[in-house]
Amino acid sequence: MDESTIRRLLAVAGVLAAIAHAVAPRALLSAARWGYATVLRVEFEPTAASIRRVRLLAVPNLLAAVYLWLSADDST
């Protein structure tokens, strides 16, 4: 697989991650809560602020995806 294809695949993954962060922050926080409890053995209780922060993470994910998509043209 060439570098351009890899960048485009990563861009698509970034868009999907951005959508997940924007649409399903509670599901992501639930997964994080499970991971913290299982792996780290610590208690994590998400708050309304946590939900807002997870949603905000959609922005850098989307920006990174756009950058990767546009830079794929440069790598050919």
N, C-alpha and C positions, 0 to 999 in steps of 0.2 A: 504494500500500500504506500502510495507516495505521500509526501508531507502535506500537500494541499487537501487530499482526502481526509487525512487524520484531523486537520484543523477544522474541516467542515463537520465531521462527525462530533468533534468536541463542541463545536458551536451549537449543533442540534441538541446535544446533551445539556448544554448550558441553558438553552431556551426551555427545555423540559424541566430542568431544576428550578428555573425562575417561575414557571407556571405552578409547580408544586408548592413553592414557597408562598406564592400569592394566593393560591386557591385553598390549600390544605395545610395551613400552619399548625393546626391542632394535631393532625395526624403525624406530622414531623416531630412535634414536641412530645407526642406519646411515644414515638420510636426512641427519641433521645432519653426520655424518662426510663424506658425499659433498659436501654443500654447503660445508663448510669447505674441503675439498680443491679443489673446483672454483672457487668464487667467491673465497675468501680466500687460497687457496694456502698453507694451513697444515695441519699434521698434527694430527689429533684422535683420540685412542685412548680409547674409553669404558672405564670400570672398573666394578666391582661397585657402588661408591658412586654412579656416574652412573646406573646402572639404578635404584637405590633413589630417587634424587632425581627422576628422570623419573616414577616411579610416584607419588611424593608430590605431584607437580603435578596429579594427578587431583583432589585435594581442593579446591584453590582454583578449578579449572575447574568442578567440580560446584557449589560454593557460588555462584559467579557465575551459573551457569545457573539455579539456584533463585531467586536474587535477580531476574534478568531475567524469569523466568516470573511471579513474584509481582507484580513492578512493572508487568507488562503489564496487570493488572487495574486498576491505578491510573491508567493513561494513557488509559482509554476515556472 
